[in-house]
Amino acid sequence: MDFLYGQETLSTIEWILRAIIAYFFLLAVAKLLGQRSISQLRLIDFAITLVIGNIIAHPLSDEKLGLEGSIITTIVLVVLYLSGIFMILKFPSLRRLINSSPITIVQNGEILYNGLKKARLSIDVLLEELREEKVDNVKKVALATWEPNGKFSVFLKSEYEPVTHSSLQIKTEPFYYPKIIIKEGKVNFSELKVLNKDEGWVISKLQSLYQTDIRNVLLATLDNKDNLKVFLYK
């Protein structure tokens, strides 16, 4: 385990072992930090991600720097990060200090220039964000805000909202997500059991509907009304 510490030189195997340990250690750290630090990079999340990346990267490129020190430092930072998250959840005043408030960019179809300046956004970026939300005209927007995590929230004026079943008072059935019963030519027996089906039923359906067998199926799903959807290898 000498390769964990600073050395004058490292052999190829030692470099590989150091990289492998760092890789799995970072995976463990990412798992511990949780999805929040990956999908929503707020101020505290961005800081911890940037610092940990730099700490682990240095020993992977310089044999004179030990990996042990980087691991210890990262563990301390993770503890501080999780403590910070706990404090933010516990004390709202601290939360307001660390997490910025949303910035209003568009209100009642009008672009707020002060909001653009505060968020450091250009008109081009605003229009790009609106296009991603399938909005072709700023005048259709009731409210658009720039969130602390860098995401754009858009609410259309009521007259431009898509028509829904509820707005037309049309009764709908409860949502049911189809179960995956075959994936990449392999049967998911646990899902079949939940659906009260067996492999024989699946084979029979594939033969009668698609004239094929299980190994030719890329994906097959089954809903609560026994509607079978099959995607074959092509």
ROPARO-415450 format. One record per residue (C-alpha): residue number from 1; x, y, z. Coordinates in Angstrom, 1 decimal. Each point is the difference from the previous one (the first is absolute). Layout:
<site><k>NUM</k><x>X</x><y>Y</y><z>Z</z></site>
...
//
This chain:
<site><k>1</k><x>0.0</x><y>0.0</y><z>0.0</z></site>
<site><k>2</k><x>3.0</x><y>2.3</y><z>-0.3</z></site>
<site><k>3</k><x>-1.4</x><y>1.5</y><z>-3.2</z></site>
<site><k>4</k><x>-2.6</x><y>1.9</y><z>2.1</z></site>
<site><k>5</k><x>2.8</x><y>2.2</y><z>1.4</z></site>
<site><k>6</k><x>2.3</x><y>2.4</y><z>-1.7</z></site>
<site><k>7</k><x>2.8</x><y>-1.7</y><z>-2.1</z></site>
<site><k>8</k><x>2.9</x><y>1.1</y><z>-2.1</z></site>
<site><k>9</k><x>-1.3</x><y>-2.2</y><z>-2.8</z></site>
<site><k>10</k><x>-3.0</x><y>-2.4</y><z>-0.5</z></site>
<site><k>11</k><x>-0.1</x><y>-3.0</y><z>-2.2</z></site>
<site><k>12</k><x>-2.7</x><y>-0.5</y><z>-2.6</z></site>
<site><k>13</k><x>-1.9</x><y>-2.4</y><z>2.3</z></site>
<site><k>14</k><x>0.2</x><y>2.4</y><z>2.9</z></site>
<site><k>15</k><x>-1.4</x><y>2.8</y><z>-2.2</z></site>
<site><k>16</k><x>-2.9</x><y>-2.3</y><z>-1.0</z></site>
<site><k>17</k><x>-0.7</x><y>-1.1</y><z>3.5</z></site>
<site><k>18</k><x>0.0</x><y>3.7</y><z>1.2</z></site>
<site><k>19</k><x>-2.4</x><y>0.9</y><z>-2.8</z></site>
<site><k>20</k><x>-2.3</x><y>-3.0</y><z>0.8</z></site>
<site><k>21</k><x>-0.2</x><y>0.9</y><z>3.7</z></site>
<site><k>22</k><x>-0.6</x><y>3.7</y><z>-0.8</z></site>
<site><k>23</k><x>-2.8</x><y>-1.0</y><z>-2.4</z></site>
<site><k>24</k><x>-1.9</x><y>-2.2</y><z>2.4</z></site>
<site><k>25</k><x>0.6</x><y>2.4</y><z>2.8</z></site>
<site><k>26</k><x>-1.6</x><y>2.8</y><z>-2.0</z></site>
<site><k>27</k><x>-2.9</x><y>-2.2</y><z>-0.9</z></site>
<site><k>28</k><x>-0.6</x><y>-0.7</y><z>3.7</z></site>
<site><k>29</k><x>0.3</x><y>3.8</y><z>0.7</z></site>
<site><k>30</k><x>-2.5</x><y>0.8</y><z>-2.7</z></site>
<site><k>31</k><x>-2.4</x><y>-2.6</y><z>1.4</z></site>
<site><k>32</k><x>0.4</x><y>1.4</y><z>3.5</z></site>
<site><k>33</k><x>-0.6</x><y>3.6</y><z>-1.2</z></site>
<site><k>34</k><x>-3.2</x><y>-1.1</y><z>-1.8</z></site>
<site><k>35</k><x>-1.7</x><y>1.0</y><z>-3.2</z></site>
<site><k>36</k><x>-0.5</x><y>3.6</y><z>1.2</z></site>
<site><k>37</k><x>3.6</x><y>0.9</y><z>-0.4</z></site>
<site><k>38</k><x>0.0</x><y>-1.4</y><z>-3.6</z></site>
<site><k>39</k><x>-3.3</x><y>1.2</y><z>-1.4</z></site>
<site><k>40</k><x>-0.3</x><y>3.4</y><z>1.8</z></site>
<site><k>41</k><x>3.3</x><y>1.8</y><z>0.3</z></site>
<site><k>42</k><x>-0.8</x><y>2.7</y><z>2.5</z></site>
<site><k>43</k><x>2.8</x><y>2.1</y><z>1.6</z></site>
<site><k>44</k><x>0.9</x><y>-2.5</y><z>2.7</z></site>
<site><k>45</k><x>-0.3</x><y>-3.0</y><z>-2.5</z></site>
<site><k>46</k><x>2.2</x><y>1.7</y><z>-2.6</z></site>
<site><k>47</k><x>2.7</x><y>0.9</y><z>2.5</z></site>
<site><k>48</k><x>0.3</x><y>-3.5</y><z>1.5</z></site>
<site><k>49</k><x>-0.1</x><y>-1.7</y><z>-3.5</z></site>
<site><k>50</k><x>2.7</x><y>2.3</y><z>-1.3</z></site>
<site><k>51</k><x>2.3</x><y>-0.4</y><z>3.1</z></site>
<site><k>52</k><x>-0.3</x><y>-3.7</y><z>0.2</z></site>
<site><k>53</k><x>0.7</x><y>-0.4</y><z>-3.7</z></site>
<site><k>54</k><x>3.2</x><y>2.0</y><z>0.3</z></site>
<site><k>55</k><x>1.2</x><y>-1.8</y><z>3.2</z></site>
<site><k>56</k><x>-0.4</x><y>-3.5</y><z>-1.6</z></site>
<site><k>57</k><x>1.4</x><y>1.1</y><z>-3.3</z></site>
<site><k>58</k><x>3.4</x><y>1.2</y><z>1.2</z></site>
<site><k>59</k><x>1.3</x><y>-3.4</y><z>1.4</z></site>
<site><k>60</k><x>-1.0</x><y>-1.6</y><z>-3.3</z></site>
<site><k>61</k><x>2.5</x><y>2.1</y><z>-1.9</z></site>
<site><k>62</k><x>2.8</x><y>0.5</y><z>2.5</z></site>
<site><k>63</k><x>1.7</x><y>-3.0</y><z>1.5</z></site>
<site><k>64</k><x>1.5</x><y>2.2</y><z>2.8</z></site>
<site><k>65</k><x>-3.4</x><y>0.7</y><z>1.4</z></site>
<site><k>66</k><x>-1.5</x><y>-2.8</y><z>2.1</z></site>
<site><k>67</k><x>-3.6</x><y>-1.2</y><z>-0.6</z></site>
<site><k>68</k><x>-0.6</x><y>-0.6</y><z>3.8</z></site>
<site><k>69</k><x>0.0</x><y>3.7</y><z>0.8</z></site>
<site><k>70</k><x>-2.5</x><y>0.8</y><z>-2.8</z></site>
<site><k>71</k><x>-2.3</x><y>-2.8</y><z>1.2</z></site>
<site><k>72</k><x>0.1</x><y>1.3</y><z>3.6</z></site>
<site><k>73</k><x>-0.6</x><y>3.6</y><z>-1.2</z></site>
<site><k>74</k><x>-2.9</x><y>-1.1</y><z>-2.1</z></site>
<site><k>75</k><x>-1.6</x><y>-1.8</y><z>2.8</z></site>
<site><k>76</k><x>0.2</x><y>3.1</y><z>2.2</z></site>
<site><k>77</k><x>-1.5</x><y>2.1</y><z>-2.7</z></site>
<site><k>78</k><x>-2.9</x><y>-2.5</y><z>-0.5</z></site>
<site><k>79</k><x>-0.7</x><y>0.1</y><z>3.7</z></site>
<site><k>80</k><x>0.0</x><y>3.8</y><z>-0.1</z></site>
<site><k>81</k><x>-2.2</x><y>0.0</y><z>-3.1</z></site>
<site><k>82</k><x>-2.6</x><y>-2.3</y><z>1.6</z></site>
<site><k>83</k><x>0.1</x><y>2.0</y><z>3.2</z></site>
<site><k>84</k><x>-0.6</x><y>3.2</y><z>-2.1</z></site>
<site><k>85</k><x>-3.0</x><y>-1.6</y><z>-1.7</z></site>
<site><k>86</k><x>-1.4</x><y>-1.0</y><z>3.4</z></site>
<site><k>87</k><x>0.5</x><y>3.6</y><z>1.3</z></site>
<site><k>88</k><x>-1.7</x><y>1.4</y><z>-3.1</z></site>
<site><k>89</k><x>-3.0</x><y>-2.2</y><z>0.5</z></site>
<site><k>90</k><x>-0.1</x><y>0.7</y><z>3.8</z></site>
<site><k>91</k><x>0.4</x><y>3.8</y><z>-0.2</z></site>
<site><k>92</k><x>-1.9</x><y>1.9</y><z>-2.7</z></site>
<site><k>93</k><x>2.0</x><y>3.2</y><z>0.6</z></site>
<site><k>94</k><x>3.2</x><y>-1.8</y><z>-0.9</z></site>
<site><k>95</k><x>-1.7</x><y>-1.5</y><z>-3.0</z></site>
<site><k>96</k><x>-0.9</x><y>3.5</y><z>-1.3</z></site>
<site><k>97</k><x>3.6</x><y>1.1</y><z>0.6</z></site>
<site><k>98</k><x>1.5</x><y>-2.9</y><z>-2.1</z></site>
<site><k>99</k><x>-2.7</x><y>-0.6</y><z>-2.6</z></site>
<site><k>100</k><x>-0.9</x><y>3.0</y><z>-2.2</z></site>
<site><k>101</k><x>-3.6</x><y>0.8</y><z>-0.7</z></site>
<site><k>102</k><x>-1.5</x><y>-0.5</y><z>-3.4</z></site>
<site><k>103</k><x>0.4</x><y>3.0</y><z>-2.4</z></site>
<site><k>104</k><x>-3.1</x><y>1.1</y><z>-2.0</z></site>
<site><k>105</k><x>1.0</x><y>0.5</y><z>-3.6</z></site>
<site><k>106</k><x>-3.4</x><y>0.3</y><z>-1.7</z></site>
<site><k>107</k><x>-3.3</x><y>1.1</y><z>1.6</z></site>
<site><k>108</k><x>-3.3</x><y>0.3</y><z>-1.8</z></site>
<site><k>109</k><x>1.6</x><y>-0.1</y><z>-3.4</z></site>
<site><k>110</k><x>2.6</x><y>2.7</y><z>0.8</z></site>
<site><k>111</k><x>3.7</x><y>-0.6</y><z>0.2</z></site>
<site><k>112</k><x>1.5</x><y>1.4</y><z>3.2</z></site>
<site><k>113</k><x>3.4</x><y>1.5</y><z>-0.9</z></site>
<site><k>114</k><x>1.0</x><y>0.3</y><z>3.7</z></site>
<site><k>115</k><x>-0.7</x><y>-3.7</y><z>0.4</z></site>
<site><k>116</k><x>2.2</x><y>-0.8</y><z>-3.1</z></site>
<site><k>117</k><x>2.9</x><y>2.0</y><z>1.5</z></site>
<site><k>118</k><x>-0.3</x><y>-1.6</y><z>3.4</z></site>
<site><k>119</k><x>0.0</x><y>-3.5</y><z>-1.5</z></site>
<site><k>120</k><x>2.8</x><y>1.0</y><z>-2.5</z></site>
<site><k>121</k><x>-2.1</x><y>-1.2</y><z>-2.9</z></site>
<site><k>122</k><x>-0.1</x><y>1.4</y><z>-3.5</z></site>
<site><k>123</k><x>-3.1</x><y>0.3</y><z>-2.2</z></site>
<site><k>124</k><x>1.4</x><y>-2.9</y><z>-2.2</z></site>
<site><k>125</k><x>0.2</x><y>-2.3</y><z>3.1</z></site>
<site><k>126</k><x>-3.5</x><y>1.0</y><z>1.0</z></site>
<site><k>127</k><x>-1.4</x><y>-0.8</y><z>-3.4</z></site>
<site><k>128</k><x>1.9</x><y>-3.3</y><z>-0.1</z></site>
<site><k>129</k><x>-1.5</x><y>-1.0</y><z>3.3</z></site>
<site><k>130</k><x>-3.5</x><y>0.8</y><z>-1.2</z></site>
<site><k>131</k><x>0.6</x><y>-2.0</y><z>-3.2</z></site>
<site><k>132</k><x>0.9</x><y>-3.0</y><z>2.1</z></site>
<site><k>133</k><x>-3.3</x><y>0.4</y><z>1.8</z></site>
<site><k>134</k><x>-1.8</x><y>0.1</y><z>-3.4</z></site>
<site><k>135</k><x>-0.9</x><y>3.7</y><z>0.5</z></site>
<site><k>136</k><x>0.1</x><y>2.0</y><z>-3.3</z></site>
<site><k>137</k><x>-1.1</x><y>3.4</y><z>1.4</z></site>
<site><k>138</k><x>1.0</x><y>1.8</y><z>3.2</z></site>
<site><k>139</k><x>-3.4</x><y>1.6</y><z>0.1</z></site>
<site><k>140</k><x>-1.5</x><y>-3.4</y><z>0.8</z></site>
<site><k>141</k><x>2.0</x><y>-0.3</y><z>3.2</z></site>
<site><k>142</k><x>-1.7</x><y>0.8</y><z>3.3</z></site>
<site><k>143</k><x>3.1</x><y>-0.6</y><z>2.1</z></site>
<site><k>144</k><x>3.6</x><y>-1.2</y><z>-0.7</z></site>
<site><k>145</k><x>2.6</x><y>-0.3</y><z>2.7</z></site>
<site><k>146</k><x>3.6</x><y>-0.9</y><z>0.2</z></site>
<site><k>147</k><x>0.4</x><y>-2.5</y><z>2.8</z></site>
<site><k>148</k><x>3.0</x><y>-0.3</y><z>2.4</z></site>
<site><k>149</k><x>0.9</x><y>-3.3</y><z>-1.6</z></site>
<site><k>150</k><x>0.4</x><y>1.6</y><z>-3.4</z></site>
<site><k>151</k><x>-3.3</x><y>-1.3</y><z>-1.4</z></site>
<site><k>152</k><x>-2.6</x><y>2.0</y><z>-1.7</z></site>
<site><k>153</k><x>-3.7</x><y>-0.2</y><z>1.2</z></site>
<site><k>154</k><x>-2.7</x><y>1.2</y><z>-2.4</z></site>
<site><k>155</k><x>-3.7</x><y>0.5</y><z>0.6</z></site>
<site><k>156</k><x>-2.2</x><y>0.9</y><z>-3.0</z></site>
<site><k>157</k><x>-3.0</x><y>2.3</y><z>0.2</z></site>
<site><k>158</k><x>-3.2</x><y>-2.1</y><z>0.5</z></site>
<site><k>159</k><x>-1.3</x><y>0.7</y><z>-3.5</z></site>
<site><k>160</k><x>3.2</x><y>-1.6</y><z>-1.4</z></site>
<site><k>161</k><x>0.1</x><y>-3.1</y><z>2.3</z></site>
<site><k>162</k><x>-0.5</x><y>-3.3</y><z>-1.8</z></site>
<site><k>163</k><x>-3.5</x><y>-1.5</y><z>0.1</z></site>
<site><k>164</k><x>-0.2</x><y>-2.8</y><z>2.6</z></site>
<site><k>165</k><x>-2.7</x><y>-2.6</y><z>0.8</z></site>
<site><k>166</k><x>-0.7</x><y>1.7</y><z>3.3</z></site>
<site><k>167</k><x>-0.6</x><y>3.4</y><z>-1.7</z></site>
<site><k>168</k><x>-2.5</x><y>-1.7</y><z>-2.3</z></site>
<site><k>169</k><x>-1.4</x><y>-2.0</y><z>2.9</z></site>
<site><k>170</k><x>0.7</x><y>-3.3</y><z>-1.7</z></site>
<site><k>171</k><x>0.2</x><y>-3.0</y><z>2.3</z></site>
<site><k>172</k><x>3.3</x><y>-1.9</y><z>-0.4</z></site>
<site><k>173</k><x>1.3</x><y>-3.4</y><z>1.3</z></site>
<site><k>174</k><x>2.7</x><y>-0.2</y><z>2.7</z></site>
<site><k>175</k><x>3.6</x><y>0.0</y><z>-1.4</z></site>
<site><k>176</k><x>1.6</x><y>-3.4</y><z>-0.2</z></site>
<site><k>177</k><x>3.7</x><y>-0.3</y><z>-1.0</z></site>
<site><k>178</k><x>0.5</x><y>-3.2</y><z>-2.2</z></site>
<site><k>179</k><x>2.2</x><y>-2.7</y><z>1.5</z></site>
<site><k>180</k><x>3.1</x><y>-1.1</y><z>-1.9</z></site>
<site><k>181</k><x>-0.3</x><y>-3.7</y><z>-0.5</z></site>
<site><k>182</k><x>2.8</x><y>-0.5</y><z>-2.6</z></site>
<site><k>183</k><x>3.2</x><y>2.0</y><z>-0.3</z></site>
<site><k>184</k><x>2.8</x><y>-0.9</y><z>-2.4</z></site>
<site><k>185</k><x>-1.3</x><y>-3.5</y><z>-0.7</z></site>
<site><k>186</k><x>-0.4</x><y>-0.9</y><z>3.7</z></site>
<site><k>187</k><x>-3.3</x><y>-0.5</y><z>1.9</z></site>
<site><k>188</k><x>-0.6</x><y>2.0</y><z>3.2</z></site>
<site><k>189</k><x>-1.6</x><y>-2.8</y><z>2.0</z></site>
<site><k>190</k><x>-0.6</x><y>2.2</y><z>3.1</z></site>
<site><k>191</k><x>-2.2</x><y>2.4</y><z>-2.0</z></site>
<site><k>192</k><x>-1.8</x><y>-2.9</y><z>-1.6</z></site>
<site><k>193</k><x>-0.9</x><y>-1.4</y><z>3.4</z></site>
<site><k>194</k><x>-1.4</x><y>3.4</y><z>1.0</z></site>
<site><k>195</k><x>-2.2</x><y>0.0</y><z>-3.1</z></site>
<site><k>196</k><x>-1.1</x><y>-3.7</y><z>0.6</z></site>
<site><k>197</k><x>1.6</x><y>-1.1</y><z>-3.3</z></site>
<site><k>198</k><x>2.6</x><y>-2.6</y><z>-0.8</z></site>
<site><k>199</k><x>2.6</x><y>-0.6</y><z>-2.7</z></site>
<site><k>200</k><x>-2.3</x><y>-2.3</y><z>-2.0</z></site>
<site><k>201</k><x>-2.6</x><y>2.9</y><z>-0.3</z></site>
<site><k>202</k><x>2.7</x><y>2.3</y><z>-1.3</z></site>
<site><k>203</k><x>1.3</x><y>-2.6</y><z>-2.5</z></site>
<site><k>204</k><x>-3.5</x><y>-0.6</y><z>-1.3</z></site>
<site><k>205</k><x>-0.7</x><y>3.8</y><z>-0.4</z></site>
<site><k>206</k><x>3.2</x><y>0.6</y><z>-1.8</z></site>
<site><k>207</k><x>-0.7</x><y>-2.8</y><z>-2.4</z></site>
<site><k>208</k><x>-3.6</x><y>1.0</y><z>-0.7</z></site>
<site><k>209</k><x>0.5</x><y>3.7</y><z>-0.3</z></site>
<site><k>210</k><x>3.6</x><y>0.4</y><z>-1.3</z></site>
<site><k>211</k><x>1.0</x><y>-3.5</y><z>-1.2</z></site>
<site><k>212</k><x>3.2</x><y>0.3</y><z>2.0</z></site>
<site><k>213</k><x>1.6</x><y>-1.3</y><z>3.2</z></site>
<site><k>214</k><x>1.5</x><y>1.5</y><z>3.1</z></site>
<site><k>215</k><x>3.6</x><y>0.3</y><z>-1.1</z></site>
<site><k>216</k><x>-1.0</x><y>2.3</y><z>-2.9</z></site>
<site><k>217</k><x>-1.7</x><y>2.5</y><z>2.4</z></site>
<site><k>218</k><x>1.9</x><y>3.2</y><z>0.9</z></site>
<site><k>219</k><x>-2.8</x><y>1.2</y><z>2.3</z></site>
<site><k>220</k><x>-3.5</x><y>-1.2</y><z>0.9</z></site>
<site><k>221</k><x>-2.4</x><y>1.7</y><z>2.4</z></site>
<site><k>222</k><x>-3.4</x><y>-1.0</y><z>1.3</z></site>
<site><k>223</k><x>-2.7</x><y>2.2</y><z>1.6</z></site>
<site><k>224</k><x>-2.8</x><y>-0.7</y><z>2.4</z></site>
<site><k>225</k><x>-2.3</x><y>-0.7</y><z>-3.0</z></site>
<site><k>226</k><x>2.3</x><y>-2.7</y><z>-1.4</z></site>
<site><k>227</k><x>1.1</x><y>2.3</y><z>-2.9</z></site>
<site><k>228</k><x>3.3</x><y>-1.3</y><z>-1.1</z></site>
<site><k>229</k><x>2.4</x><y>2.3</y><z>-1.7</z></site>
<site><k>230</k><x>3.0</x><y>-1.6</y><z>-1.7</z></site>
<site><k>231</k><x>3.2</x><y>1.6</y><z>-1.5</z></site>
<site><k>232</k><x>2.1</x><y>-2.5</y><z>-2.0</z></site>
<site><k>233</k><x>3.7</x><y>0.2</y><z>-0.8</z></site>
<site><k>234</k><x>0.5</x><y>1.7</y><z>-3.3</z></site>
//
